[in-house]
Amino acid sequence: MTSIPMTSEELSQLLGSGVYALTLVFNHEEMIPVGSLGCLPFRKGCYVYVGSARANLRKRVARHVASTKTVRWHIDYLTARREVTPTSVVVWLSRTECEVATILKKTSDGSVPHFGSSDCRCGSHLIYFASSARRLEAICAISPDVSLALPSGTRGA
């Protein structure tokens, strides 16, 4: 991945559509109700949620990061919780959501069945990594086009 300096306007245009992977950090184990999936166990560590947007990718990610929102998708049940910390997002412009999720699962420590994947056959779009280093290695192996760290304090409404 190459770093290219961009203005925020150029970045906004670039992030119009694509596949993204949002990293969420859990600092302790907990059970969380996730809509129709029921109450699910989440382990301490990193979870990577793989999603896509055909338009307004930047707004989609901003919505995920916001702590106050109407809960609509599986991921909202996690990102609406203050205990769950979104830390980074990476974007691919020429990969599919299921392709990225499937590749990440191969080197992961597990996934949450049916999470975020009700409209496809790949089984899960929420992948678990016990180690942050292992997660980073898995993501870098897929060569994202853009990688952004989310500054602390981005959990606004």
DRENTORMI-28492 format. One line per 4 residues: number of its first residue (from 0); their letters; for each residue z, y, x of N, C-alpha, C, O. Coordinates in steps of 0.2 Angstrom, whole numbers. Each point is the difference from the previous one (the first is absolute). Layout:
N
NUM) a) Z/Y/X/Z/Y/X/Z/Y/X/Z/Y/X  ...
//
This chain:
157
0) mtsi) 0/-6/4/0/6/-4/0/6/4/4/1/5  -8/4/-6/-1/6/4/4/6/-4/-1/0/-6  4/4/10/3/6/-3/-4/5/0/-3/2/6  1/1/-12/-4/6/0/3/6/-3/3/-1/-6
4) pmts) -2/6/9/4/6/-3/-4/2/-6/-6/1/0  10/0/-6/-4/2/-6/5/6/-3/6/0/0  -9/4/-4/3/4/-4/3/-3/-7/-3/-6/-1  8/8/-2/2/-3/-6/-6/-1/-5/0/-5/-4
8) eels) -4/10/3/-6/0/-4/-4/-6/1/-3/-4/-4  1/3/11/-4/-5/2/3/-7/-1/-3/-5/-3  9/5/4/4/-7/-2/0/-1/-7/-1/-6/-2  2/11/-2/0/-1/-7/-7/-3/-3/-1/-4/-4
12) qllg) -5/7/7/-6/-2/-1/-1/-8/2/-3/-4/-4  5/3/10/0/-7/2/3/-5/-4/-2/-6/-1  8/8/-1/4/-5/-4/-1/1/-8/4/-1/-4  -11/2/3/-1/-1/-7/0/-6/-3/2/-1/-6
16) sgvy) -4/-5/9/0/-6/-2/1/-5/6/-2/2/6  4/-8/-8/1/-5/6/6/-5/-2/3/0/-6  -2/-4/11/6/-5/-1/5/3/4/-1/2/6  7/-3/-8/6/3/4/6/-6/0/0/-4/-4
20) altl) 4/5/9/5/-4/1/6/4/1/1/4/5  4/-4/-10/6/4/0/6/-4/2/1/-5/-3  2/7/9/6/-4/2/6/3/-3/1/6/0  3/-11/-2/7/2/-3/5/-4/4/-1/-6/1
24) vfnh) 7/10/0/5/-3/4/6/-1/-5/2/4/-3  1/-11/3/6/-1/-3/5/-1/5/-1/-4/5  7/7/-6/5/0/5/5/-5/-1/4/-2/4  -4/-1/-10/4/-6/-2/-3/-4/-5/-5/2/-4
28) eemi) 7/-8/3/-2/-4/-6/2/2/-7/5/3/0  -10/-4/-4/2/2/-7/-4/-3/-5/-6/-2/1  8/1/-7/-4/-2/-6/-2/6/-4/4/5/-1  -11/-5/0/-3/6/-4/-4/-2/-6/-4/-5/1
32) pvgs) 5/7/-7/-4/-1/-5/-7/3/1/-1/6/1  -4/-10/-2/-7/2/1/-4/-2/-7/-4/-4/1  5/8/-6/-4/-1/-6/0/-7/-2/5/-4/-1  -12/2/-1/-1/-7/-2/1/-6/5/1/-5/-2
36) lgcl) 0/7/8/2/-5/6/7/-2/0/2/-5/3  2/9/-7/7/-1/0/4/3/5/-2/4/4  8/-7/-3/5/3/6/-2/-4/6/1/-6/0  -3/9/5/-3/-3/6/5/1/6/3/6/1
40) pfrk) -2/-11/4/4/1/6/-4/4/5/-6/-2/1  8/7/2/-3/3/6/4/0/6/6/1/0  -8/-3/6/3/-1/6/0/6/4/-4/5/-1  9/-4/5/0/5/5/-6/0/5/-2/-6/2
44) gcyv) -1/11/-1/-6/0/4/-6/5/-3/2/4/-4  -8/-6/6/-6/4/-2/-4/-3/-5/-2/-6/1  0/9/-6/-5/-2/-4/-6/4/0/0/6/1  -6/-9/-1/-6/4/0/-4/-1/-7/-1/-6/-2
48) yvgs) 0/11/-2/-3/0/-6/-7/2/1/-2/5/3  -3/-9/-5/-7/1/1/-3/2/-7/1/-3/-5  -4/9/5/-3/3/-6/-7/3/2/-2/0/5  -1/2/-11/-6/4/2/-1/5/-6/3/0/-5
52) aran) -7/5/7/-2/5/-5/-7/2/1/-3/1/6  -1/-1/-12/-7/2/1/-1/7/0/-5/3/2  10/1/-4/0/7/1/7/3/1/5/-4/-2  -4/9/5/7/3/0/5/-4/4/6/0/-2
56) lrkr) -8/-3/7/5/-5/4/6/4/2/5/-2/0  -6/8/2/6/4/3/5/1/-6/6/0/1  -9/2/-7/5/1/-6/3/-7/-1/6/0/-2  -9/-6/2/3/-6/-1/6/-1/4/5/-2/-2
60) varh) -7/3/9/6/-1/5/6/4/-1/5/-2/0  -7/9/-2/5/5/-1/4/-2/-6/6/1/0  -9/-4/-5/4/-3/-6/4/-5/2/6/-1/-3  -8/-4/7/4/-6/2/6/3/4/6/-3/-1
64) vast) -7/8/5/6/2/4/5/4/-4/6/1/2  -8/3/-7/4/3/-5/5/-4/-3/-1/-6/-2  8/8/2/5/-4/-3/1/1/-7/2/-4/-3  -5/9/0/0/2/-7/-7/-1/-3/-4/3/2
68) ktvr) 4/-8/-6/-7/-1/-4/1/-5/-6/5/-3/0  -10/3/-4/0/-5/-5/-2/-7/3/-5/0/4  9/-5/-5/-1/-7/3/-6/-3/-4/1/-1/-6  -6/0/10/-6/-3/-3/-2/-6/3/-2/-5/-3
72) whid) 2/4/10/-3/-5/3/6/-4/4/6/3/0  -7/-9/2/5/-4/4/3/4/5/7/1/1  -11/3/3/3/3/6/4/6/-2/5/2/4  -5/1/-10/4/5/-3/7/-2/0/5/4/1
76) ylta) -4/-10/-3/7/-3/0/4/1/6/6/0/0  -10/-1/6/3/1/6/1/7/3/5/2/2  -11/1/-3/0/7/3/4/5/-4/1/6/3  1/-7/-9/4/4/-4/7/0/2/5/4/-2
80) rrev) -3/-9/7/7/-1/2/1/3/6/-4/0/5  10/4/-4/2/4/6/1/-5/6/-1/2/5  3/-8/-7/2/-5/6/-6/-2/3/0/-3/6  -6/4/-8/-6/-3/3/-4/6/3/-1/5/-3
84) tpts) 0/-6/9/-3/6/4/-7/-1/2/-2/-5/4  -3/9/-7/-7/-1/3/0/4/7/2/5/1  -5/-9/3/0/3/7/-7/2/3/-1/4/4  -4/-8/-6/-7/2/2/-5/-3/-4/1/-4/-5
88) vvvw) -7/7/5/-6/-3/-3/-6/0/4/-1/4/5  -3/-9/-5/-6/-1/3/-6/-1/-5/1/-2/-5  -7/4/7/-5/0/-4/-6/-3/3/-2/1/6  -2/-6/-10/-6/-2/2/-6/2/-4/1/0/-6
92) lsrt) -6/2/8/-6/3/-4/-5/-5/-1/-4/1/-5  4/-7/8/-5/-5/-1/3/-7/-1/-4/-5/2  10/4/-4/3/-6/-2/2/-1/-7/0/6/-3  1/-12/0/2/0/-6/8/-2/0/3/-2/5
96) ecev) 0/4/-11/7/-1/-1/2/-7/1/5/-1/4  -9/-4/-7/2/-7/1/-1/-2/7/4/-5/3  -9/7/0/-2/-2/7/6/2/5/3/-4/4  0/10/-5/5/3/4/7/-4/-1/3/-2/4
100) atil) -2/1/-11/6/-4/-2/0/-7/3/5/-2/3  -11/-1/-3/0/-7/2/0/-1/8/4/-4/2  -6/9/1/0/0/8/8/1/2/2/-3/4  1/8/-8/7/2/2/4/-6/-1/5/-2/3
104) kkts) -6/-2/-9/4/-6/-2/0/-5/6/5/-4/0  -10/3/3/-1/-5/5/5/1/6/2/-5/3  0/11/-1/5/1/5/7/2/-3/4/2/4  -3/-2/-10/6/3/-3/6/-5/0/-1/-6/2
108) dgsv) 6/8/-5/6/-4/-1/1/-2/-7/5/-3/-3  -11/4/-1/0/-1/-7/-3/5/-5/-2/5/3  2/-6/-9/-3/5/-5/4/-1/-6/3/-5/-1  -4/10/-4/3/0/-6/-5/-3/-5/-5/4/-2
112) phfg) 5/-10/-1/-5/-2/-4/-2/4/-6/5/3/-3  -11/-2/2/-3/4/-6/2/7/0/-2/4/-4  5/-1/10/1/7/0/-6/4/1/-3/-1/5  1/6/-9/-5/4/1/-7/-3/0/-5/3/1
116) ssdc) 5/-10/-3/-7/-3/0/-2/-3/-7/-3/-6/0  6/9/-5/-2/-3/-7/-7/0/-2/-3/-3/-4  -1/7/8/-7/1/-1/-5/-3/5/-6/1/0  9/-6/4/-4/-4/5/3/-7/1/5/-2/-4
120) rcgs) -8/-1/8/2/-7/2/4/-1/6/1/-6/2  0/11/2/3/-1/7/8/-2/0/2/-1/5  1/2/-11/7/-3/0/5/6/1/5/0/-4  -6/4/8/5/6/1/-3/5/4/-4/-1/5
124) hliy) 7/7/-7/-2/6/4/6/3/4/0/6/2  6/-9/-3/6/2/4/2/-5/5/2/-6/-2  -3/8/8/1/-5/6/6/2/4/2/6/1  2/-11/0/7/1/4/-1/-2/7/-3/-5/2
128) fass) 6/10/2/1/-1/7/7/1/2/3/5/-1  1/-10/4/7/1/2/0/5/6/5/4/0  -10/-3/4/0/4/6/-5/6/-1/-6/-2/-2  8/8/3/-5/5/0/-5/0/5/-6/2/-1
132) arrl) 7/-5/7/-5/-1/6/-5/-5/-3/-6/1/2  8/-6/-5/-5/-5/-2/-4/3/-6/-6/-2/0  8/6/-4/-3/3/-5/-6/5/3/-5/0/-2  7/4/7/-4/4/3/-6/-3/4/-5/2/-1
136) eaic) 7/-8/4/-5/-4/3/-5/-3/-5/-6/0/2  8/-2/-7/-4/-3/-5/-5/6/-3/-6/-2/-1  9/7/-1/-4/6/-2/-6/2/5/-5/1/-2  8/0/8/-5/2/5/-6/-5/2/-5/2/2
140) aisp) 7/-8/-3/-5/-5/1/-6/1/-5/-6/-3/1  7/6/-7/-5/1/-5/-4/7/1/-4/2/-4  6/1/9/-3/7/2/-1/5/-5/-5/1/-3  11/2/1/-1/5/-6/-4/6/3/0/1/6
144) dvsl) -3/2/-11/-3/7/2/4/6/0/-1/4/4  7/-4/-7/4/5/0/7/-2/-1/2/-5/-4  3/7/8/7/-2/0/4/7/0/-1/4/4  6/-4/-9/4/6/-1/7/-2/0/2/-5/-4
148) alps) 3/8/7/7/-1/0/2/4/-6/-3/6/0  7/-8/-4/3/4/-6/6/4/3/5/-4/1  -5/10/-1/6/3/2/6/-1/-4/-1/0/-6  7/0/8/6/-1/-4/0/6/-4/-2/6/2
152) gtrg) 5/-6/-8/0/5/-5/-6/1/-4/-1/5/-4  -4/-10/4/-6/0/-4/1/-3/-7/-4/-1/-4  11/-1/2/1/-3/-6/1/5/-5/5/-1/-5  -9/6/4/1/5/-5/-2/-2/-7/-3/-6/0
156) a) 3/10/-5/-2/-2/-6/-7/0/-1/-3/-2/-6
//
